[in-house]
Amino acid sequence: MTTLTSTDAAPAGAATPAAEALALKLAATRRRVGALESSAHRRNSFMPYTPVAGTPYVELDGQRLLMMSGYSYLGLAGDPRLAAAAARAVDTYGTGAHGVRALAGTTPLHQELEAEVARFTERESALVFSSGYAANVGTIGALCGPGDHVFVDKLDHASIVDGCQLSGATVTRFRHNDPEHLDSRLRAAPATGVRLVVVDSVYSMDGDVAPLPALREVCDAHGALLMVDEAHALGVIGATGRGIEEHYDRQVRVDVKLGTLSKGIPSMGGWVAGSPDLVYHLRYGARPFLFSAALAPAQCGAALEALRILDREPHRVAHIQSESARFRTAMTDVGMRVGDSTTAVVPLIIGTDTQAYDYATTCREEGVVGLPVVTPAVPNGLARLRIAITAAHTSEHVDTAIDAFVRAAERRAVARA
Ligand code: PMP
């Protein structure tokens, strides 16, 4: 494989302005990331973890580590039932989908998966995309364009932000989890065009939940559609893992529900669920759906099986909720800062980027993986380890992690409350 470096991009003596501009960009990335790569911190990104089957452990360079930063909330990632469902799908439909959904790419399995997503999310219709990212970009782009208005929470996921930018709509950000600020932003906006409010159900870096009933009220007062991204909520919040509406005892409904098949449901893909009219509109108007290959059959088979297991095994959801509450309490009891988390995502807020990297390195020496999230993903001084408690973690695993995080904090003299 040829690696393009800044030197390749701008051969001496042959530099055109365009080549120079490119070389500057490539060199800037080398400068920004290079120092990190040559330090011990390198071991916090792009590391090739091998899962240890049937456990929440991974292997890295021959060392066995307890993974505490994975997304497989329901603990189904290595489940043999999903592997068997994926294998059956490959046997029947092959390894690829043979094209986009509108042409040769739709199989009965895609239709079955969409029916299952609709049923599980308590909607009439659903559509699956090739990723959660594509679902956000495609949905926002199909619902809004120039002349329309999208209102996004300041901490919304990057795929929502990118969807807004690509849509060409006017984008307004409101303060995190602040319905009053949203209200003032809606009030100030022109009364023409579609108004779409987009929030995450559970915020991926903080583990807090959107104040849905208050947001619904504000949206209703201003004729705005409410869309939620349930990426970190499906299988995690609500008594049976159905997400934010169930979390708030079904007091209110959202207009557009969206999520991913790559986290609690450990496959790949994204989904949108809503009214038949909405789904019909997206099927013919969402560009990442129209112009990208259909989900591979193995992904459909595994996702379908995982959704059915989630339905039959709600104890997984209860386990995530009780163990993450226990973990949060244990960490706050020893003075660690966990922010406003009330879900499976529990940030251990450390301080500067370097302090977070150092703490993560010490945690690894203590046998646990807690992956750092640093600027610009989080504000300066609030770098953290993003911990996720999953159904694969037994109470003993959670105790092991608590002990390791506390020992590492003592060794590193992490500032505690
Ligand atoms: N929304 C949120 C809130 C996410 O955290 C993510 C993934 N990090 C996505 C959307 C994108 O999902 P996917 O990885 O399936 O593209």
Residues whose N, C-alpha, C, O or C-beta is under 5 A from the ligand:
A	BS01	PMP	S131 G132 Y133 H157 S159 D200 S204 D229 A231 T260 L261 S262 G269
